[in-house]
């Protein structure tokens, strides 16, 4: 039933949290004591992911960008080296996009400077474990089964800095002002993100031509305005409205993964049809030091996309909390009823009358995947008295 399983890795901003130690040190202990007791959030996240994939099937990891913090090639290389080694050891394929911090400051302010070249060269050296492209967009066939899901990785940082290379604006010498700022100010004030519209049109045409595959879009910047009020020159992508409209016009469920806003947010765009079909589900990843998302796309036995399930793993001071689960169904109740096949109707008929039945008994008569599918679509309620022991589970209609 789960067609694709993804780990969404948020902004890293190396080396900000490289040496961070979670420990309540009131005595200013020496380095040896701190090393033995403290917990580094980056190492903690990798360790938890390593254990998670041993018990939960995961197809690939998706990095949403901002591998580094200050546009420094040395830090960018060290960040990629750390995560490349980690995911190679875990044995998990990984794909990524650049963020607005993954640009070579302040060199990119120079006229005709290729702002992506040096970072792309570094990324290529780790391409055997993390596929990170600075091209306008890159298509990856990364689904566990052929032609079921397709990943489109967009570079949404094409306009970062370029829009300010216009000489004078409102009687202010913008270029001179940019050079006078610290690099930390450059990112927050002069980000001008967009996705190349030719690339958007090309990808939309590809999606139309492949009706059986579920499209996944990976980009750094958010498609919708962020939840927290933001005072900035460009608080969202310059052509976000155009992209939203083009994706909605496809009439297909699309998963959009992004970072940038350092928030845990799941948002849905409805199509213009009357059946309340979801056209886009946008999922934001938190800073990696704060956690990550495990996302599963669910389909029916006939490969009809049903929805997504997002498990939000977040860290507290010293451990990882139980994940907060969110489910987004792609279709309204009327269409979900129309998608019921003969076997699904038999399950519901077997439970007619509202009385609960043991899950173990039903799973002998019907495939477990069908019961879980009906639970996901909202037709069944599975009462998990003891989560790890399905002999205690009861099933009833909703």
Secondary structure, DSSP 8 states (H G I E B T S, - for coil): -EEEEEEEE----BTTTTT--B---SS---HHHHHHH-B-HHHHHHHHHHHHHHHS---EEEE-S--BSS--HHHHHHHHHHHHHHHHHHT--EEE---TTSS-TTGGGSTT--TTHHHHHHHHTTTTTEEE--SSEEEE---SSTTSEEEEEE-TBTTTTGGG-SSEETTEEHHHHHHHS-HHHHHHHS---B--HHHHHHHHHHHHH-TTSEEEEE-SS-SS--SS---SS-SS-TTHHHHHHHHHHTTS-EEEEE-SS---EEEEEE-SSTT--EEEEEEE---GGGEEEEEEEEE-TT--EEEEEEEEEEB-SSSB---EEEEEESS-HHHHHHT--HHHHHHHHHTTTS--EEHHHHHHHS-HHHHHHHHHTTSEEEE-SSTT-GGG-EEEE-
